[in-house]
Each structure stands twice: as structure tokens, then as C-alpha cells.
Amino acid sequence: MTAQEKVTALRAQDLTKYVEKYVAILRDQLWLGEWVLEISVVDHPGGNPHSDANCDPFDGQKRAKMEFATRIVDDPAELKRTVAHELLHLFHRDQTDVIRLTMQRALGSDAFEILWESFRQQTELMVDNLTTALVPLLANPEPRR
Ligand SMILES: [Zn+2]
């Protein structure tokens, strides 16, 4: 590991601790305290360079992996909105699984792809609208140092 890679790794650890603390505050405010969340701050959440964050719940568990983009951490409004948005995705996990885990077999892959894509788009809109409604009620992130 080069000196530059060490600096980058230390900064990522630092950012992850900061975001972890804030996620725990909003998780509790949203009554999601039973969820175990694995937080990391990365350049490309979910492997996507254009994504602000990614939320990946584990099947059958109240446990999820959440990745947040490095670039949003220093913008308090963006961080708040993004953390709230990703947490709100946890509320529809079981509902999503009804579609994700049962409909493919029932419909075959072409019909399933159409259903899945429109379900995902509508779910994203719902989560965005709920985020807009709830953000004013949620705690702001502490300033970072
Ligand atoms: Zn989303």
C-alpha cells in the first residue's frame, strides 16, 4: 500500500465512523432501531459512479449493507437527505420481496422485467416523496470537526 493509499484508507475509515453515528441517530428517530446496519463510505456506492448511496438488505434478516458516496459527506443537507432516503427504503423491504421473490416464477422473465422496473420506479418516487416530507422532522448531522 502506497502512502497515498494509506491516507485514502484512513480518510474512508474516518468518514465511515462519522456517517455511522449519524445513521444510528436517524435510524432510531425513524423507529428502525431493530435493524443492524453495516455502513461504509465509498467512491462508487453499489459499484455505480453516479450513485449517492446504495442500500442492500439481507434476505430474511433485519440487516442491511449501506454505502454512501464520499462526495456527499461534507454537504450536511445532502447527507441528511441521502441517509433519510436510504433508511426509508428499509420500510418496504418485505413488500418488495413479495414482488422480487415470487413474481418472477409466476410471470416468466419478460413480464417480470416490466413489472420489476415499474415497481422499482414507483417505489423510488414514493421513497423520495416520503424523504421530502420527513427530512424537516429529523436531526441534522453534527458538523464534522
Ligand atoms: Zn432510493
Boltz pocket constraint, residues with backbone or C-beta under 6 A from the ligand:
constraints:
  - pocket:
      binder: B
      contacts: [[A, 85], [A, 89], [A, 124], [A, 127]]
      max_distance: 6.0
